[in-house]
């Protein structure tokens, strides 16, 4: 793998990891608020 | 979805015109996002929100947001599964040849896994946060689109759009059920409106992109039955759509605001479908197909305005600015 290919490989991996991390954090926060909303309804 | 370096096919780097070596790169996240058909999802999200807002009763804003998110994820998941199944067909059509799968930017296995994962998460999310009836309807919608329409009807019958239109009709029904927890007359009428709207909407499109479908052997009505029959079908379904559109007002589910909007939109739809039905233009003979393109574009505006009027009707009624529908408070 040339340095250019390796750089592109890492860039894509990094951007995917960031999106995945953002999605996970979003769902953690969402489930927190869902729990609050469900408990409030009871 | 794997993050292995084998996510895209070899891409030869050229140096001086000669391939030097092959590189396997992981797919971009944007390609996975593109697989969910975000443009189609706009209409899905819009009609789901309208179903949610038009339903009698209230839902916690967080749960309402979650319901719409789950519907969007379910729609996205089934769109991914649709493209996974139709990758070869998409590769043969100009309009779809550059999608992530035929374009070689995502592998079929990754697309299948992503579609199944997205669909599964949407069902669990809807069930846990909102209710299992809404989740069951979402499952029905996903199966309807990914299996009944994509795998079964689309390659087999020119009536694929008629029955397959049911898949797109689910979002307002699910949105409504998320609030009320039950299936009553009004959400079924909303389902029926989109069900009846889909054939003239899609056949208008099929008239001016016919050559693409013919090329890959998909039995779209213009391909197998001809343009004359398609135009007749557009006309018949436009006439059948009108009573369903006006039905929410007639059965007392809405006030005059929705009613007059529905009548005006139906009259316009009929007025624009009539020249399409009467013409004998044939694609590929130098005809710009202006009437067909105009009908297709209007059909999208039609649905947006109709559902916006439904919500406006409900909001104004809730604020006491207009009277309730004739049968409000009953089975509607």
Boltz contact constraints between the chains, C-beta under 6 A:
constraints:
  - contact:
      token1: [A, 5]
      token2: [B, 23]
      max_distance: 6.0
  - contact:
      token1: [A, 9]
      token2: [B, 25]
      max_distance: 6.0
  - contact:
      token1: [A, 12]
      token2: [B, 25]
      max_distance: 6.0
  - contact:
      token1: [A, 12]
      token2: [B, 26]
      max_distance: 6.0
  - contact:
      token1: [A, 12]
      token2: [B, 28]
      max_distance: 6.0
  - contact:
      token1: [A, 13]
      token2: [B, 26]
      max_distance: 6.0
  - contact:
      token1: [A, 15]
      token2: [B, 29]
      max_distance: 6.0
  - contact:
      token1: [A, 16]
      token2: [B, 29]
      max_distance: 6.0
  - contact:
      token1: [A, 19]
      token2: [B, 29]
      max_distance: 6.0
  - contact:
      token1: [A, 33]
      token2: [B, 62]
      max_distance: 6.0
  - contact:
      token1: [A, 34]
      token2: [B, 66]
      max_distance: 6.0
  - contact:
      token1: [A, 34]
      token2: [B, 129]
      max_distance: 6.0
  - contact:
      token1: [A, 37]
      token2: [B, 60]
      max_distance: 6.0
  - contact:
      token1: [A, 37]
      token2: [B, 62]
      max_distance: 6.0
  - contact:
      token1: [A, 37]
      token2: [B, 63]
      max_distance: 6.0
